[in-house]
């Protein structure tokens, strides 16, 4: 309950700071009934129930799915930028590189997640390469 209370308080504060109209926010929330996010409703419902949150409103579930989708997209873009910078830092692979494929490693993902406050630890027997 507390997460969603603070989330909606944040939405209202953002609404006031950006000059959004209350009707625009109401239309956005109403449009969530027709929107189908990438993350399935069943998966969101499972993890919400596992955390102790009960809600019958599909719009709330889809709002959580939309926020999770945005988080995943941001982490993936950050990991991609880390992979690019790592590839450009390899000596001898400058403009002469024929193979321009990027390879995302768990180190790239770990750096990206660390920027968002998520600590990822690999088991000691994990081999990345």
C-alpha positions as CSV (number, residue, x, y, z in Angstrom):
1,X,0.0,0.0,0.0
2,X,2.7,2.5,1.0
3,X,4.5,2.2,-2.4
4,X,1.4,3.0,-4.4
5,X,0.4,5.8,-2.0
6,X,3.8,7.4,-2.5
7,X,3.7,6.7,-6.2
8,X,0.4,8.4,-6.7
9,X,1.5,11.3,-4.5
10,X,4.5,11.6,-6.7
11,X,2.3,11.5,-9.8
12,X,0.2,14.4,-8.4
13,X,3.3,16.4,-7.5
14,X,4.7,15.8,-11.0
15,X,1.3,16.8,-12.4
16,X,1.5,20.1,-10.6
17,X,5.2,20.8,-11.4
18,X,4.7,20.1,-15.1
19,X,1.4,21.9,-15.3
20,X,-0.5,18.7,-16.3
21,X,-4.2,18.9,-16.2
22,X,-6.1,16.6,-13.9
23,X,-8.2,15.5,-16.9
24,X,-5.0,14.4,-18.8
25,X,-3.9,12.2,-15.9
26,X,-7.4,10.8,-15.6
27,X,-7.4,10.0,-19.4
28,X,-4.0,8.4,-19.1
29,X,-5.2,6.1,-16.2
30,X,-8.3,5.3,-18.1
31,X,-6.3,4.4,-21.2
32,X,-4.4,1.8,-19.2
33,X,-7.4,-0.5,-19.5
34,X,-6.9,-0.9,-23.3
35,X,-3.0,-0.9,-23.1
36,X,-1.2,-4.3,-23.1
37,X,2.3,-3.9,-21.8
38,X,5.2,-6.2,-22.7
39,X,5.2,-7.7,-19.2
40,X,2.1,-10.0,-18.9
41,X,-0.6,-9.2,-16.4
42,X,-0.3,-12.6,-14.9
43,X,3.4,-12.1,-14.1
44,X,2.7,-8.7,-12.5
45,X,-0.2,-10.1,-10.6
46,X,2.0,-13.0,-9.3
47,X,4.7,-10.7,-8.0
48,X,2.3,-8.2,-6.5
49,X,0.5,-11.0,-4.6
50,X,3.9,-12.4,-3.6
51,X,4.8,-9.0,-2.1
52,X,1.4,-8.9,-0.3
53,X,-0.4,-6.4,-2.5
54,X,-4.0,-7.2,-3.4
55,X,-5.8,-5.2,-6.0
56,X,-8.6,-6.0,-8.5
57,X,-8.0,-3.0,-10.7
58,X,-6.3,-4.0,-14.0
59,X,-5.2,-0.4,-14.5
60,X,-3.0,-0.5,-11.4
61,X,-1.4,-3.8,-12.5
62,X,-0.7,-2.3,-16.0
63,X,0.7,0.8,-14.4
64,X,3.2,-1.4,-12.4
65,X,3.9,-3.3,-15.6
66,X,4.6,-0.1,-17.5
67,X,6.9,1.2,-14.7
68,X,8.8,-2.2,-14.8
69,X,9.0,-2.1,-18.6
70,X,10.5,1.4,-18.4
71,X,13.0,0.3,-15.8
72,X,14.1,-2.7,-17.9
73,X,14.5,-0.5,-21.0
74,X,16.6,2.0,-19.1
75,X,18.9,-0.7,-17.7
76,X,19.2,-2.3,-21.1
77,X,20.2,1.0,-22.7
78,X,22.7,1.7,-20.0
79,X,24.2,-1.8,-20.4
80,X,24.4,-1.2,-24.1
81,X,26.3,2.0,-23.6
82,X,28.7,0.2,-21.2
83,X,29.3,-2.5,-23.9
84,X,30.0,0.1,-26.5
85,X,32.5,2.0,-24.3
86,X,34.2,-1.3,-23.4
87,X,34.5,-2.3,-27.1
88,X,35.9,1.1,-28.1
89,X,38.5,0.8,-25.3
90,X,40.0,-2.4,-26.7
91,X,43.4,-1.5,-28.4
92,X,43.6,-2.2,-32.1
93,X,39.9,-2.3,-32.6
94,X,39.4,1.3,-33.7
95,X,38.4,2.2,-37.2
96,X,40.0,-0.9,-38.6
97,X,37.5,-3.3,-37.0
98,X,35.7,-5.5,-39.4
99,X,33.5,-7.3,-36.9
100,X,31.3,-4.6,-35.4
101,X,29.0,-6.9,-33.3
102,X,28.4,-6.0,-29.7
103,X,28.6,-8.6,-27.0
104,X,26.8,-7.8,-23.8
105,X,28.5,-9.3,-20.8
106,X,27.3,-9.7,-17.3
107,X,29.8,-7.1,-16.3
108,X,28.0,-4.6,-18.5
109,X,24.7,-5.5,-16.9
110,X,26.2,-5.4,-13.4
111,X,27.6,-1.8,-14.0
112,X,24.2,-0.7,-15.4
113,X,22.3,-2.2,-12.5
114,X,24.7,-0.7,-10.0
115,X,23.8,2.8,-11.3
116,X,20.2,2.1,-10.4
117,X,21.0,0.8,-6.9
118,X,20.7,-2.9,-7.7
119,X,23.6,-5.0,-6.4
120,X,24.2,-8.1,-8.6
121,X,26.5,-10.8,-7.3
122,X,27.6,-13.8,-9.3
123,X,28.2,-17.1,-7.7
124,X,32.0,-17.9,-7.4
125,X,31.7,-20.8,-10.0
126,X,30.0,-18.6,-12.7
127,X,31.9,-18.4,-16.0
128,X,31.1,-15.5,-18.2
129,X,33.4,-16.2,-21.1
